[in-house]
Amino acid sequence: MPVVATSAFNTAGDALQLVRALLADADTPSVSSITASGAQRSGNIVTITTQAAHGLQVGNIVQIGSVSDTSFNGTQTVASVPTSTTFTYGQTAANASSGNGTVTLLVQGDVYTDAVLMPFLQKAYRKVQERMRQAGSKTMTTEAIILNLPIGATSITDSTSPQLPVDFLAPRTVEERISGNPFFNPPMSQVDQLPSVAQGAYNGCYAWYEDGIYFIGATSTLDLRLRYYASFPVPTDSSSVLTVRGCLDAVSSWTAFLAAGSRGAANAAAFAQQFEDDMKDLLNMQAHARQYFPARRRPNNRGRGRFYGYGFGGTV
């Protein structure tokens, strides 16, 4: 039976194992069978009992799979080894009793260890995010509401108060409202150069440069709804989660390309081509998923009777 994942996302450890397999540097793991009642969780500590000596040590990374209660399944780190047939790991979940399934020891290779591969994996994860951003992927887009932009404020940056979100890369759309009112105006217009006009209740437009958003300055205290391209944190160890759904193959193939290229391997170019294929599959999957989203046609009279100047609206 296949291992049932306990998370929607892969970990860096999953990617590292795949990279070692691509580079033919993955040692053959050992597999142990779990007894019929050998999965016990109490006080967020899981004790696994195997049918024969497992040979595990504290710190080993194991894959628990096919347990009758699938909440036990997943990649875990051995916390203690009380006996030759038992070991424990931490898992935050309700107390439970189950059994059956297997324990697979995930063994690092001899050359491409986690320490060697991690910088390449971090670079690969950033590259995948950038390719998705360039393609306009909604995965890379999020929203934040920034409250109480002071009267006369002409910018929002990493050092202003309020400031840009820490995961902010670039704006997609910016909306504004007078604090306490609903958002009803269309998105602000993005301009290359701010116009020389008198300040009003709204900014109406914004310019994006020097890693900041700049305004004319409004005579009201404003709230902003900022839809922007976001960055996901890079992994720091094998337990880090890759929070982009379906990115495992693309991240792994580019990591393999970088690692192989660093040692002058002749097959490095093959991994680069594999990355392009994996990246295309990832973007196609996202594009096809969006085709199923319901959408309504905007009415032809939408916005009639309103004046839009520099991207803001008001009744006439």
Stockholm file with secondary structure:
# STOCKHOLM 1.0

chainA/1-316         MPVVATSAFNTAGDALQLVRALLADADTPSVSSITASGAQRSGNIVTITTQAAHGLQVGNIVQIGSVSDTSFNGTQTVASVPTSTTFTYGQTAANASSGNGTVTLLVQGDVYTDAVLMPFLQKAYRKVQERMRQAGSKTMTTEAIILNLPIGATSITDSTSPQLPVDFLAPRTVEERISGNPFFNPPMSQVDQLPSVAQGAYNGCYAWYEDGIYFIGATSTLDLRLRYYASFPVPTDSSSVLTVRGCLDAVSSWTAFLAAGSRGAANAAAFAQQFEDDMKDLLNMQAHARQYFPARRRPNNRGRGRFYGYGFGGTV
#=GR chainA/1-316 SS CCCCCSSSSCBHHHHHHHHHHHTTCCCCCCEEEEEEEEEEEETTEEEEEESSCCCCCTTCEEEEECCSSGGGCEEEECCEEEETTEEEEECCSCCEEECCCEEEECCCCSSSCHHHHHHHHHHHHHHHHHHHHHTTCGGGEEEEEEEEECTTCCEECSSSSSCCCTTEEEEEEEEEEETTSCCCSCCCEECSSCCCCCCCSSCCEEEEETTEEECCCCSSCEEEEEEEEECCCCCCSTTCBCCSTTCHHHHHHHHHHHHHHHTTCTTHHHHHHHHHHHHHHHHHHHHHHHTTSCCCCCCTTTTTTEEEETTEEEEC
#=GC SS_cons         CCCCCSSSSCBHHHHHHHHHHHTTCCCCCCEEEEEEEEEEEETTEEEEEESSCCCCCTTCEEEEECCSSGGGCEEEECCEEEETTEEEEECCSCCEEECCCEEEECCCCSSSCHHHHHHHHHHHHHHHHHHHHHTTCGGGEEEEEEEEECTTCCEECSSSSSCCCTTEEEEEEEEEEETTSCCCSCCCEECSSCCCCCCCSSCCEEEEETTEEECCCCSSCEEEEEEEEECCCCCCSTTCBCCSTTCHHHHHHHHHHHHHHHTTCTTHHHHHHHHHHHHHHHHHHHHHHHTTSCCCCCCTTTTTTEEEETTEEEEC
//
